[in-house]
Amino acid sequence: MPSARTTDGVEIAYRSAGSGPPDVLFAHGWAGSGAYFDETIAALDLDRVRATTVDLSGHGDSPGGDGPWSLDGIDDALIAIADEVGAERFVALGFSMSGKFVQHLALRNPDRVAGLLLVAGTQAAALQLPPQLLDDWYGRAGSVDAMRELVRPFLTGPVDEAAFERFCESAARVPREALEGTMRVTLEGDFADDLASLNLPTLVVAGARDDLFTVEVLRATIVERIEDARLAIVDCGHEIPLERPRELAALVESFLAGLATHGARERARAHAGRYP
């Protein structure tokens, strides 16, 4: 599997499929990997988009697990992959915790990020979870059965069992330090006050039955804070790429089509401005 190195020398694995531009960079959720999006990417028209998935340090095929566990460090990892595949401008898709990461990425790299797809994405404010709950989650490292037991209640309907099993096996291989590191960044990072300056086409995809990040929470913490954001609701729980991969792929393609139209209009306005 190909990889790139961050400015700190951390090796980050990735996979690309399809032909771009446009380019979409897929960032996974807690304990996940780029493979979590396999079913969604398989449903895309890869003659019209290039999809690149990222395995954060210690996840999937990325070795280590020591980080970099900071918002800036994760930005660096995502930009390293974009540079490696030659994606000068790209749409960043973040699922769950990575919804927070790609919002920060867009704020710090407005020249690189053309749009945001936030799939059941974490809010930009700091969060709190009970220490005993976190200890339980971290303690599941190394156990496929324990990870399966953790994720199953978040599902609200039938899923591809092979895909679900693949996720659980991959999650069990993530070292505890990586599970703790990504969670710490997710919970402690706070840049909610900066979102008002993020004038970027954004689609927030919410699960109608998501008890972790409800539709109301996503509307209040993301949609109403980003000027050019809109909301799409799908009939499932939190694990949208697993429960509704084809529907998510259709939303991605619709967003990209709208982005292309928006870009054409902006270019036409600029052209008209030069030639009154």
C-alpha atoms as an extended CHARMM CRD file, in Angstrom:
* protein
*
       276  EXT
         1         1  MET       CA              0.0000000000        0.0000000000        0.0000000000  PROA      1               0.0000000000
         2         2  PRO       CA              1.4700000000        3.4300000000       -0.8990000000  PROA      2               0.0000000000
         3         3  SER       CA              2.3310000000        5.9100000000        1.8260000000  PROA      3               0.0000000000
         4         4  ALA       CA              3.5520000000        9.4570000000        2.3890000000  PROA      4               0.0000000000
         5         5  ARG       CA              5.4870000000       11.0720000000        5.2180000000  PROA      5               0.0000000000
         6         6  THR       CA              4.4830000000       14.1050000000        7.2260000000  PROA      6               0.0000000000
         7         7  THR       CA              6.9160000000       16.9320000000        7.9230000000  PROA      7               0.0000000000
         8         8  ASP       CA              7.6700000000       15.1280000000       11.2260000000  PROA      8               0.0000000000
         9         9  GLY       CA              8.4800000000       11.8920000000        9.3980000000  PROA      9               0.0000000000
        10        10  VAL       CA              5.3160000000        9.9960000000       10.3270000000  PROA      10              0.0000000000
        11        11  GLU       CA              4.3580000000        7.4130000000        7.7000000000  PROA      11              0.0000000000
        12        12  ILE       CA              0.7230000000        7.6200000000        6.5620000000  PROA      12              0.0000000000
        13        13  ALA       CA             -0.7590000000        4.9660000000        4.2670000000  PROA      13              0.0000000000
        14        14  TYR       CA             -3.3400000000        5.7690000000        1.6220000000  PROA      14              0.0000000000
        15        15  ARG       CA             -5.1970000000        4.3250000000       -1.3510000000  PROA      15              0.0000000000
        16        16  SER       CA             -6.5000000000        6.1010000000       -4.4530000000  PROA      16              0.0000000000
        17        17  ALA       CA             -9.1000000000        4.9600000000       -6.9620000000  PROA      17              0.0000000000
        18        18  GLY       CA            -10.5640000000        6.6880000000       -9.9750000000  PROA      18              0.0000000000
        19        19  SER       CA             -9.6870000000        9.6880000000      -12.0780000000  PROA      19              0.0000000000
        20        20  GLY       CA             -9.7240000000       13.2800000000      -10.9270000000  PROA      20              0.0000000000
        21        21  PRO       CA            -10.2010000000       16.1110000000      -10.6360000000  PROA      21              0.0000000000
        22        22  PRO       CA            -12.3460000000       16.4190000000       -8.6920000000  PROA      22              0.0000000000
        23        23  ASP       CA            -10.5000000000       14.8260000000       -5.8110000000  PROA      23              0.0000000000
        24        24  VAL       CA            -12.1230000000       13.6710000000       -2.5800000000  PROA      24              0.0000000000
        25        25  LEU       CA             -9.9880000000       12.8840000000        0.4730000000  PROA      25              0.0000000000
        26        26  PHE       CA            -11.7300000000       10.4380000000        2.8520000000  PROA      26              0.0000000000
        27        27  ALA       CA            -10.8200000000       10.5850000000        6.5740000000  PROA      27              0.0000000000
        28        28  HSD       CA            -12.0790000000        7.8060000000        8.8460000000  PROA      28              0.0000000000
        29        29  GLY       CA            -13.6620000000        7.6900000000       12.2850000000  PROA      29              0.0000000000
        30        30  TRP       CA            -12.3780000000        6.4570000000       15.6440000000  PROA      30              0.0000000000
        31        31  ALA       CA            -10.7130000000        3.0250000000       15.4100000000  PROA      31              0.0000000000
        32        32  GLY       CA            -11.4050000000        2.9990000000       11.6850000000  PROA      32              0.0000000000
        33        33  SER       CA             -9.2830000000        3.0580000000        8.5480000000  PROA      33              0.0000000000
        34        34  GLY       CA             -9.6400000000        4.0930000000        4.9440000000  PROA      34              0.0000000000
        35        35  ALA       CA            -11.1210000000        0.6710000000        4.1820000000  PROA      35              0.0000000000
        36        36  TYR       CA            -14.2570000000        1.7160000000        6.0660000000  PROA      36              0.0000000000
        37        37  PHE       CA            -15.2680000000        3.6060000000        2.9260000000  PROA      37              0.0000000000
        38        38  ASP       CA            -14.7500000000        0.7140000000        0.4840000000  PROA      38              0.0000000000
        39        39  GLU       CA            -18.4460000000        0.1380000000       -0.1610000000  PROA      39              0.0000000000
        40        40  THR       CA            -19.1320000000        3.8570000000       -0.6110000000  PROA      40              0.0000000000
        41        41  ILE       CA            -16.2330000000        4.2630000000       -3.0400000000  PROA      41              0.0000000000
        42        42  ALA       CA            -17.3100000000        1.1800000000       -4.9880000000  PROA      42              0.0000000000
        43        43  ALA       CA            -20.6540000000        2.9120000000       -5.5950000000  PROA      43              0.0000000000
        44        44  LEU       CA            -19.0330000000        6.0820000000       -7.0020000000  PROA      44              0.0000000000
        45        45  ASP       CA            -18.5660000000        6.7380000000      -10.7050000000  PROA      45              0.0000000000
        46        46  LEU       CA            -14.7810000000        6.5290000000      -10.6200000000  PROA      46              0.0000000000
        47        47  ASP       CA            -14.5150000000        7.8190000000      -14.1690000000  PROA      47              0.0000000000
        48        48  ARG       CA            -15.6110000000       11.1850000000      -12.7720000000  PROA      48              0.0000000000
        49        49  VAL       CA            -13.9000000000       11.3910000000       -9.3810000000  PROA      49              0.0000000000
        50        50  ARG       CA            -10.7000000000       10.3080000000       -7.7020000000  PROA      50              0.0000000000
        51        51  ALA       CA            -11.2270000000        8.9960000000       -4.1670000000  PROA      51              0.0000000000
        52        52  THR       CA             -8.2570000000        8.8450000000       -1.7930000000  PROA      52              0.0000000000
        53        53  THR       CA             -8.5700000000        7.2390000000        1.6220000000  PROA      53              0.0000000000
        54        54  VAL       CA             -6.2010000000        7.9240000000        4.5090000000  PROA      54              0.0000000000
        55        55  ASP       CA             -5.1340000000        5.6310000000        7.3620000000  PROA      55              0.0000000000
        56        56  LEU       CA             -4.1340000000        7.7900000000       10.3190000000  PROA      56              0.0000000000
        57        57  SER       CA             -1.0430000000        6.7320000000       12.2680000000  PROA      57              0.0000000000
        58        58  GLY       CA             -1.4830000000        3.2650000000       13.7900000000  PROA      58              0.0000000000
        59        59  HSD       CA             -4.6860000000        2.6160000000       11.8360000000  PROA      59              0.0000000000
        60        60  GLY       CA             -5.1500000000        0.2970000000        8.8810000000  PROA      60              0.0000000000
        61        61  ASP       CA             -1.8450000000       -0.0200000000        7.0230000000  PROA      61              0.0000000000
        62        62  SER       CA             -0.1470000000        2.9370000000        8.7160000000  PROA      62              0.0000000000
        63        63  PRO       CA              2.5200000000        1.7910000000       11.1770000000  PROA      63              0.0000000000
        64        64  GLY       CA              3.2050000000        3.2470000000       14.5900000000  PROA      64              0.0000000000
        65        65  GLY       CA              0.4630000000        4.9130000000       16.5310000000  PROA      65              0.0000000000
        66        66  ASP       CA              2.3800000000        7.6780000000       18.2540000000  PROA      66              0.0000000000
        67        67  GLY       CA              0.6910000000       10.4500000000       16.3650000000  PROA      67              0.0000000000
        68        68  PRO       CA              0.9650000000       13.2130000000       15.5470000000  PROA      68              0.0000000000
        69        69  TRP       CA             -1.9520000000       13.6410000000       17.9670000000  PROA      69              0.0000000000
        70        70  SER       CA             -2.8210000000       17.2910000000       17.5310000000  PROA      70              0.0000000000
        71        71  LEU       CA             -5.1420000000       19.1060000000       15.1590000000  PROA      71              0.0000000000
        72        72  ASP       CA             -2.1710000000       20.6680000000       13.3720000000  PROA      72              0.0000000000
        73        73  GLY       CA             -0.4350000000       17.2960000000       13.1620000000  PROA      73              0.0000000000
        74        74  ILE       CA             -3.4800000000       15.6470000000       11.6040000000  PROA      74              0.0000000000
        75        75  ASP       CA             -3.7480000000       18.5660000000        9.1700000000  PROA      75              0.0000000000
        76        76  ASP       CA             -0.1500000000       17.8440000000        8.2030000000  PROA      76              0.0000000000
        77        77  ALA       CA             -0.9130000000       14.1730000000        7.6100000000  PROA      77              0.0000000000
        78        78  LEU       CA             -3.8950000000       14.9220000000        5.3630000000  PROA      78              0.0000000000
        79        79  ILE       CA             -2.0010000000       17.5630000000        3.3840000000  PROA      79              0.0000000000
        80        80  ALA       CA              0.9210000000       15.1380000000        2.9610000000  PROA      80              0.0000000000
        81        81  ILE       CA             -1.4090000000       12.6520000000        1.2690000000  PROA      81              0.0000000000
        82        82  ALA       CA             -2.9880000000       15.3410000000       -0.9160000000  PROA      82              0.0000000000
        83        83  ASP       CA              0.4950000000       16.4240000000       -1.9980000000  PROA      83              0.0000000000
        84        84  GLU       CA              1.5350000000       12.8390000000       -2.6680000000  PROA      84              0.0000000000
        85        85  VAL       CA             -1.3620000000       12.2210000000       -5.0690000000  PROA      85              0.0000000000
        86        86  GLY       CA             -1.0910000000       15.6630000000       -6.6630000000  PROA      86              0.0000000000
        87        87  ALA       CA             -4.4380000000       16.9850000000       -5.4170000000  PROA      87              0.0000000000
        88        88  GLU       CA             -3.8630000000       20.7280000000       -5.3530000000  PROA      88              0.0000000000
        89        89  ARG       CA             -7.5400000000       21.3640000000       -4.5430000000  PROA      89              0.0000000000
        90        90  PHE       CA             -9.7780000000       18.7180000000       -3.0240000000  PROA      90              0.0000000000
        91        91  VAL       CA            -13.0020000000       18.0590000000       -1.1650000000  PROA      91              0.0000000000
        92        92  ALA       CA            -12.3970000000       16.7450000000        2.3550000000  PROA      92              0.0000000000
        93        93  LEU       CA            -14.8190000000       14.1240000000        3.6590000000  PROA      93              0.0000000000
        94        94  GLY       CA            -14.6340000000       13.4200000000        7.3660000000  PROA      94              0.0000000000
        95        95  PHE       CA            -16.6230000000       10.7460000000        9.1600000000  PROA      95              0.0000000000
        96        96  SER       CA            -17.3870000000       11.0770000000       12.8900000000  PROA      96              0.0000000000
        97        97  MET       CA            -14.2070000000       12.3190000000       14.6550000000  PROA      97              0.0000000000
        98        98  SER       CA            -12.6580000000       13.2470000000       11.3070000000  PROA      98              0.0000000000
        99        99  GLY       CA            -15.5610000000       15.5940000000       10.6870000000  PROA      99              0.0000000000
       100       100  LYS       CA            -13.8660000000       17.7680000000       13.2970000000  PROA      100             0.0000000000
       101       101  PHE       CA            -10.4380000000       17.2030000000       11.7920000000  PROA      101             0.0000000000
       102       102  VAL       CA            -11.4170000000       18.2920000000        8.2750000000  PROA      102             0.0000000000
       103       103  GLN       CA            -13.1890000000       21.4060000000        9.5480000000  PROA      103             0.0000000000
       104       104  HSD       CA             -9.8860000000       22.4220000000       11.1460000000  PROA      104             0.0000000000
       105       105  LEU       CA             -8.0350000000       21.4330000000        7.9690000000  PROA      105             0.0000000000
       106       106  ALA       CA            -10.2440000000       23.7490000000        5.8940000000  PROA      106             0.0000000000
       107       107  LEU       CA             -9.8070000000       26.6700000000        8.2960000000  PROA      107             0.0000000000
       108       108  ARG       CA             -6.0230000000       26.3660000000        8.2290000000  PROA      108             0.0000000000
       109       109  ASN       CA             -5.7010000000       25.5050000000        4.5130000000  PROA      109             0.0000000000
       110       110  PRO       CA             -8.3780000000       27.5030000000        2.6610000000  PROA      110             0.0000000000
       111       111  ASP       CA             -6.3180000000       27.4310000000       -0.5400000000  PROA      111             0.0000000000
       112       112  ARG       CA             -6.4180000000       23.6190000000       -0.6380000000  PROA      112             0.0000000000
       113       113  VAL       CA             -9.8980000000       22.6170000000        0.5040000000  PROA      113             0.0000000000
       114       114  ALA       CA            -12.6460000000       23.2360000000       -2.0670000000  PROA      114             0.0000000000
       115       115  GLY       CA            -15.5380000000       21.8590000000       -0.0170000000  PROA      115             0.0000000000
       116       116  LEU       CA            -16.4630000000       19.8020000000        3.0410000000  PROA      116             0.0000000000
       117       117  LEU       CA            -18.5150000000       16.6460000000        3.4320000000  PROA      117             0.0000000000
       118       118  LEU       CA            -19.1530000000       16.0800000000        7.1560000000  PROA      118             0.0000000000
       119       119  VAL       CA            -20.6660000000       12.6390000000        7.6920000000  PROA      119             0.0000000000
       120       120  ALA       CA            -22.0570000000       12.3050000000       11.2240000000  PROA      120             0.0000000000
       121       121  GLY       CA            -19.2060000000       14.6770000000       12.0040000000  PROA      121             0.0000000000
       122       122  THR       CA            -17.9580000000       15.7740000000       15.3850000000  PROA      122             0.0000000000
       123       123  GLN       CA            -18.5220000000       19.4090000000       16.3470000000  PROA      123             0.0000000000
       124       124  ALA       CA            -15.6680000000       21.9060000000       16.5340000000  PROA      124             0.0000000000
       125       125  ALA       CA            -16.1760000000       22.6220000000       20.2460000000  PROA      125             0.0000000000
       126       126  ALA       CA            -14.6110000000       20.6340000000       23.0740000000  PROA      126             0.0000000000
       127       127  LEU       CA            -16.5500000000       17.5920000000       24.2450000000  PROA      127             0.0000000000
       128       128  GLN       CA            -16.7720000000       15.5510000000       27.4150000000  PROA      128             0.0000000000
       129       129  LEU       CA            -17.2260000000       11.8150000000       27.8260000000  PROA      129             0.0000000000
       130       130  PRO       CA            -17.2420000000        9.9390000000       31.1500000000  PROA      130             0.0000000000
       131       131  PRO       CA            -13.7550000000        8.6180000000       32.0560000000  PROA      131             0.0000000000
       132       132  GLN       CA            -15.1690000000        5.1670000000       32.7660000000  PROA      132             0.0000000000
       133       133  LEU       CA            -16.7010000000        5.0300000000       29.2820000000  PROA      133             0.0000000000
       134       134  LEU       CA            -13.3800000000        5.9940000000       27.6880000000  PROA      134             0.0000000000
       135       135  ASP       CA            -11.5220000000        3.3980000000       29.7590000000  PROA      135             0.0000000000
       136       136  ASP       CA            -13.9540000000        0.7710000000       28.5280000000  PROA      136             0.0000000000
       137       137  TRP       CA            -13.4870000000        1.7880000000       24.8860000000  PROA      137             0.0000000000
       138       138  TYR       CA             -9.6890000000        1.9080000000       25.1360000000  PROA      138             0.0000000000
       139       139  GLY       CA             -9.6490000000       -1.4500000000       26.8860000000  PROA      139             0.0000000000
       140       140  ARG       CA            -11.1540000000       -3.0820000000       23.8110000000  PROA      140             0.0000000000
       141       141  ALA       CA             -7.9060000000       -2.6510000000       21.8590000000  PROA      141             0.0000000000
       142       142  GLY       CA             -6.7200000000       -5.9970000000       20.5150000000  PROA      142             0.0000000000
       143       143  SER       CA            -10.0940000000       -7.7730000000       20.7380000000  PROA      143             0.0000000000
       144       144  VAL       CA            -12.2460000000       -8.2950000000       17.6540000000  PROA      144             0.0000000000
       145       145  ASP       CA            -15.1410000000       -9.5220000000       19.8190000000  PROA      145             0.0000000000
       146       146  ALA       CA            -14.9710000000       -6.4670000000       22.0760000000  PROA      146             0.0000000000
       147       147  MET       CA            -14.9310000000       -4.0730000000       19.1120000000  PROA      147             0.0000000000
       148       148  ARG       CA            -17.8430000000       -5.9140000000       17.5240000000  PROA      148             0.0000000000
       149       149  GLU       CA            -19.7750000000       -5.6410000000       20.7890000000  PROA      149             0.0000000000
       150       150  LEU       CA            -19.0230000000       -1.9020000000       20.9540000000  PROA      150             0.0000000000
       151       151  VAL       CA            -20.0880000000       -0.9850000000       17.4140000000  PROA      151             0.0000000000
       152       152  ARG       CA            -23.1050000000       -3.2650000000       16.9330000000  PROA      152             0.0000000000
       153       153  PRO       CA            -25.4870000000       -1.1150000000       19.0750000000  PROA      153             0.0000000000
       154       154  PHE       CA            -24.7820000000        1.9010000000       16.8380000000  PROA      154             0.0000000000
       155       155  LEU       CA            -26.2980000000        0.0520000000       13.8620000000  PROA      155             0.0000000000
       156       156  THR       CA            -30.0000000000        0.5360000000       13.2460000000  PROA      156             0.0000000000
       157       157  GLY       CA            -30.5460000000       -1.9300000000       10.4060000000  PROA      157             0.0000000000
       158       158  PRO       CA            -28.9320000000       -4.6750000000        8.3380000000  PROA      158             0.0000000000
       159       159  VAL       CA            -25.4490000000       -4.1030000000        6.9680000000  PROA      159             0.0000000000
       160       160  ASP       CA            -22.9830000000       -5.9830000000        4.7930000000  PROA      160             0.0000000000
       161       161  GLU       CA            -21.7030000000       -8.4020000000        7.4190000000  PROA      161             0.0000000000
       162       162  ALA       CA            -18.3960000000       -8.9130000000        5.6060000000  PROA      162             0.0000000000
       163       163  ALA       CA            -17.7800000000       -5.1580000000        5.6700000000  PROA      163             0.0000000000
       164       164  PHE       CA            -18.7660000000       -4.9840000000        9.3340000000  PROA      164             0.0000000000
       165       165  GLU       CA            -16.4550000000       -7.8620000000       10.2260000000  PROA      165             0.0000000000
       166       166  ARG       CA            -13.6200000000       -6.2740000000        8.2730000000  PROA      166             0.0000000000
       167       167  PHE       CA            -14.0820000000       -3.0700000000       10.2650000000  PROA      167             0.0000000000
       168       168  CYS       CA            -14.0530000000       -4.8960000000       13.6050000000  PROA      168             0.0000000000
       169       169  GLU       CA            -10.9000000000       -6.8350000000       12.7050000000  PROA      169             0.0000000000
       170       170  SER       CA             -9.1500000000       -3.6440000000       11.6120000000  PROA      170             0.0000000000
       171       171  ALA       CA            -10.2960000000       -1.7610000000       14.7300000000  PROA      171             0.0000000000
       172       172  ALA       CA             -8.8800000000       -4.4710000000       16.9760000000  PROA      172             0.0000000000
       173       173  ARG       CA             -5.4210000000       -3.9530000000       15.4530000000  PROA      173             0.0000000000
       174       174  VAL       CA             -5.2780000000       -0.2400000000       16.3430000000  PROA      174             0.0000000000
       175       175  PRO       CA             -2.9170000000        0.1690000000       19.3180000000  PROA      175             0.0000000000
       176       176  ARG       CA             -4.3120000000        1.6970000000       22.4700000000  PROA      176             0.0000000000
       177       177  GLU       CA             -2.0400000000        4.7480000000       22.2020000000  PROA      177             0.0000000000
       178       178  ALA       CA             -3.5740000000        5.5950000000       18.8190000000  PROA      178             0.0000000000
       179       179  LEU       CA             -7.1130000000        5.1040000000       20.1440000000  PROA      179             0.0000000000
       180       180  GLU       CA             -6.3310000000        7.4200000000       23.0550000000  PROA      180             0.0000000000
       181       181  GLY       CA             -4.4890000000        9.9400000000       20.8980000000  PROA      181             0.0000000000
       182       182  THR       CA             -7.2340000000       10.4640000000       18.3460000000  PROA      182             0.0000000000
       183       183  MET       CA             -9.8890000000       10.5910000000       21.0500000000  PROA      183             0.0000000000
       184       184  ARG       CA             -7.9360000000       13.1710000000       23.0460000000  PROA      184             0.0000000000
       185       185  VAL       CA             -7.6860000000       15.4540000000       19.9880000000  PROA      185             0.0000000000
       186       186  THR       CA            -11.3960000000       14.9560000000       19.2790000000  PROA      186             0.0000000000
       187       187  LEU       CA            -12.4830000000       15.8090000000       22.8140000000  PROA      187             0.0000000000
       188       188  GLU       CA            -10.0390000000       18.5940000000       23.6720000000  PROA      188             0.0000000000
       189       189  GLY       CA             -9.8320000000       20.4880000000       20.3790000000  PROA      189             0.0000000000
       190       190  ASP       CA            -11.9420000000       23.6590000000       20.3760000000  PROA      190             0.0000000000
       191       191  PHE       CA            -12.1570000000       26.0800000000       17.4620000000  PROA      191             0.0000000000
       192       192  ALA       CA            -15.9330000000       26.5690000000       17.3310000000  PROA      192             0.0000000000
       193       193  ASP       CA            -15.5960000000       30.3500000000       17.3780000000  PROA      193             0.0000000000
       194       194  ASP       CA            -13.6400000000       30.2050000000       14.1040000000  PROA      194             0.0000000000
       195       195  LEU       CA            -16.3870000000       28.5000000000       12.1090000000  PROA      195             0.0000000000
       196       196  ALA       CA            -18.0900000000       31.7850000000       11.2260000000  PROA      196             0.0000000000
       197       197  SER       CA            -15.1120000000       32.5720000000        9.0050000000  PROA      197             0.0000000000
       198       198  LEU       CA            -15.4310000000       29.2670000000        7.1280000000  PROA      198             0.0000000000
       199       199  ASN       CA            -17.3120000000       30.3410000000        4.0060000000  PROA      199             0.0000000000
       200       200  LEU       CA            -17.0270000000       27.0670000000        2.1300000000  PROA      200             0.0000000000
       201       201  PRO       CA            -19.5720000000       24.7970000000        0.4120000000  PROA      201             0.0000000000
       202       202  THR       CA            -20.3710000000       22.2180000000        3.0800000000  PROA      202             0.0000000000
       203       203  LEU       CA            -22.7350000000       19.2670000000        3.2310000000  PROA      203             0.0000000000
       204       204  VAL       CA            -23.5340000000       17.8140000000        6.6490000000  PROA      204             0.0000000000
       205       205  VAL       CA            -24.8680000000       14.2610000000        6.3840000000  PROA      205             0.0000000000
       206       206  ALA       CA            -26.8210000000       13.1640000000        9.4540000000  PROA      206             0.0000000000
       207       207  GLY       CA            -28.3460000000        9.8460000000       10.4410000000  PROA      207             0.0000000000
       208       208  ALA       CA            -32.0120000000       10.2600000000       11.3560000000  PROA      208             0.0000000000
       209       209  ARG       CA            -31.5610000000        7.6740000000       14.1300000000  PROA      209             0.0000000000
       210       210  ASP       CA            -28.0680000000        8.6360000000       15.2440000000  PROA      210             0.0000000000
       211       211  ASP       CA            -28.0490000000        8.8100000000       19.0460000000  PROA      211             0.0000000000
       212       212  LEU       CA            -24.4010000000        9.9170000000       19.1850000000  PROA      212             0.0000000000
       213       213  PHE       CA            -24.6610000000       13.0670000000       17.0470000000  PROA      213             0.0000000000
       214       214  THR       CA            -28.3330000000       13.7310000000       16.5320000000  PROA      214             0.0000000000
       215       215  VAL       CA            -29.7880000000       15.7550000000       13.6790000000  PROA      215             0.0000000000
       216       216  GLU       CA            -30.5430000000       18.5680000000       16.1300000000  PROA      216             0.0000000000
       217       217  VAL       CA            -26.9660000000       18.6100000000       17.4590000000  PROA      217             0.0000000000
       218       218  LEU       CA            -25.4310000000       18.6750000000       13.9840000000  PROA      218             0.0000000000
       219       219  ARG       CA            -27.7960000000       21.4280000000       12.8720000000  PROA      219             0.0000000000
       220       220  ALA       CA            -26.9830000000       23.6130000000       15.8880000000  PROA      220             0.0000000000
       221       221  THR       CA            -23.2200000000       22.9900000000       16.1090000000  PROA      221             0.0000000000
       222       222  ILE       CA            -22.2440000000       22.8350000000       12.4240000000  PROA      222             0.0000000000
       223       223  VAL       CA            -24.9740000000       23.7390000000        9.9180000000  PROA      223             0.0000000000
       224       224  GLU       CA            -25.9580000000       26.9850000000       11.6350000000  PROA      224             0.0000000000
       225       225  ARG       CA            -22.3220000000       28.0030000000       12.1910000000  PROA      225             0.0000000000
       226       226  ILE       CA            -20.9020000000       27.5330000000        8.6790000000  PROA      226             0.0000000000
       227       227  GLU       CA            -22.3260000000       30.0770000000        6.2770000000  PROA      227             0.0000000000
       228       228  ASP       CA            -22.5820000000       27.8810000000        3.1860000000  PROA      228             0.0000000000
       229       229  ALA       CA            -23.6140000000       24.6350000000        4.9100000000  PROA      229             0.0000000000
       230       230  ARG       CA            -26.6790000000       22.5380000000        4.2420000000  PROA      230             0.0000000000
       231       231  LEU       CA            -28.0460000000       19.3730000000        5.8080000000  PROA      231             0.0000000000
       232       232  ALA       CA            -28.9450000000       15.9800000000        4.3260000000  PROA      232             0.0000000000
       233       233  ILE       CA            -30.6320000000       13.3370000000        6.4840000000  PROA      233             0.0000000000
       234       234  VAL       CA            -30.4440000000        9.6100000000        5.7900000000  PROA      234             0.0000000000
       235       235  ASP       CA            -32.5400000000        6.9360000000        7.4830000000  PROA      235             0.0000000000
       236       236  CYS       CA            -29.9700000000        5.1620000000        9.6560000000  PROA      236             0.0000000000
       237       237  GLY       CA            -27.8350000000        5.5480000000       12.7520000000  PROA      237             0.0000000000
       238       238  HSD       CA            -24.3130000000        6.8250000000       13.2530000000  PROA      238             0.0000000000
       239       239  GLU       CA            -22.4410000000        4.3880000000       10.9960000000  PROA      239             0.0000000000
       240       240  ILE       CA            -23.6420000000        5.9680000000        7.7370000000  PROA      240             0.0000000000
       241       241  PRO       CA            -20.8660000000        4.6440000000        5.4390000000  PROA      241             0.0000000000
       242       242  LEU       CA            -21.5760000000        1.1300000000        6.6910000000  PROA      242             0.0000000000
       243       243  GLU       CA            -25.3800000000        1.2950000000        6.7540000000  PROA      243             0.0000000000
       244       244  ARG       CA            -26.0230000000        3.4640000000        3.6840000000  PROA      244             0.0000000000
       245       245  PRO       CA            -22.9290000000        3.3320000000        1.4220000000  PROA      245             0.0000000000
       246       246  ARG       CA            -24.8310000000        3.7700000000       -1.8550000000  PROA      246             0.0000000000
       247       247  GLU       CA            -26.8910000000        6.6440000000       -0.5250000000  PROA      247             0.0000000000
       248       248  LEU       CA            -23.7460000000        8.3170000000        0.7740000000  PROA      248             0.0000000000
       249       249  ALA       CA            -22.0630000000        7.8570000000       -2.6200000000  PROA      249             0.0000000000
       250       250  ALA       CA            -25.0400000000        9.5210000000       -4.3090000000  PROA      250             0.0000000000
       251       251  LEU       CA            -24.8040000000       12.4650000000       -1.9050000000  PROA      251             0.0000000000
       252       252  VAL       CA            -21.0700000000       12.7870000000       -2.6260000000  PROA      252             0.0000000000
       253       253  GLU       CA            -21.6900000000       12.8530000000       -6.3730000000  PROA      253             0.0000000000
       254       254  SER       CA            -24.5250000000       15.3570000000       -6.0130000000  PROA      254             0.0000000000
       255       255  PHE       CA            -22.3120000000       17.6080000000       -3.8760000000  PROA      255             0.0000000000
       256       256  LEU       CA            -19.4960000000       17.4530000000       -6.4350000000  PROA      256             0.0000000000
       257       257  ALA       CA            -21.9010000000       18.3150000000       -9.2440000000  PROA      257             0.0000000000
       258       258  GLY       CA            -23.1440000000       21.3100000000       -7.2870000000  PROA      258             0.0000000000
       259       259  LEU       CA            -19.5980000000       22.3630000000       -6.5460000000  PROA      259             0.0000000000
       260       260  ALA       CA            -18.7340000000       22.2840000000      -10.2410000000  PROA      260             0.0000000000
       261       261  THR       CA            -21.7710000000       24.4290000000      -11.0570000000  PROA      261             0.0000000000
       262       262  HSD       CA            -20.8690000000       26.8580000000       -8.2890000000  PROA      262             0.0000000000
       263       263  GLY       CA            -17.3220000000       27.1230000000       -9.6320000000  PROA      263             0.0000000000
       264       264  ALA       CA            -18.5480000000       27.7720000000      -13.1680000000  PROA      264             0.0000000000
       265       265  ARG       CA            -20.7850000000       30.5790000000      -11.9210000000  PROA      265             0.0000000000
       266       266  GLU       CA            -17.9350000000       32.1640000000       -9.9690000000  PROA      266             0.0000000000
       267       267  ARG       CA            -15.6760000000       32.0450000000      -13.0100000000  PROA      267             0.0000000000
       268       268  ALA       CA            -18.4200000000       33.6010000000      -15.1470000000  PROA      268             0.0000000000
       269       269  ARG       CA            -18.8710000000       36.4330000000      -12.6340000000  PROA      269             0.0000000000
       270       270  ALA       CA            -15.1270000000       37.0600000000      -12.5600000000  PROA      270             0.0000000000
       271       271  HSD       CA            -15.0140000000       37.0900000000      -16.3610000000  PROA      271             0.0000000000
       272       272  ALA       CA            -17.9330000000       39.5130000000      -16.5210000000  PROA      272             0.0000000000
       273       273  GLY       CA            -16.1980000000       41.7510000000      -14.0290000000  PROA      273             0.0000000000
       274       274  ARG       CA            -13.1560000000       42.0420000000      -16.2510000000  PROA      274             0.0000000000
       275       275  TYR       CA            -15.2090000000       42.8940000000      -19.3210000000  PROA      275             0.0000000000
       276       276  PRO       CA            -18.0250000000       45.2860000000      -18.3830000000  PROA      276             0.0000000000
